[in-house]
Amino acid sequence: MLDNGGVFNQVLKIAAGEMVASGFSEIAPIHLLIALSKVSEEQASNGTNDDVTALRHEFELLGIDPRRFRRRLRALLPNSSAKPHPTAIHRSQSAQGVFMLSKALARASAEEPSPSHLLRATFLLLADMLVTDQGGRPGPGNGPADDEIPDEL
């Protein structure tokens, strides 16, 4: 896990609540995105001001209104409060990948891991999943690769 204490613990706590509310058995990247959007709107305290401010700024740079984004993500999830609550909270394999990628992003920029790195890593991982896992790779029936290229080119 990332070593940035309070804010990351807060993100995981919120993500765990979203996981339970949607009936999932593990924290998934969508729960992390909801949690990050929520944290970005909170008033910073206890020395986390820089992290929260940077996270809020990251959403602004992406042109994302955290509240609207969170509401749209929640609308994609089932509301499953009838399911029993898990006794232990685990991160899915893809959520673990998000944390590993966020560490790598921080290391590559010679920075301490932050919630902003976690946000970037989540989007990067989800974008990669769309391209590789969902058949989004260009090829037969998937878009630009279908365009015939004249032989003379």
ABEGO torsion letter per residue (X at the ends): XBAAEAAAAAAAAAAAAAAAAAGBABBBAAAAAAAAAAAAABBBBGGAAAAAAAAAAAAAAAGBBAAAAAAAAAAABBBBAABBBBABBBBBAAAAAAAAAAAAAAAAAGBBBBAAAAAAAAAAAAAAAAAAAAGABBEBGAEAAABBBBAAX
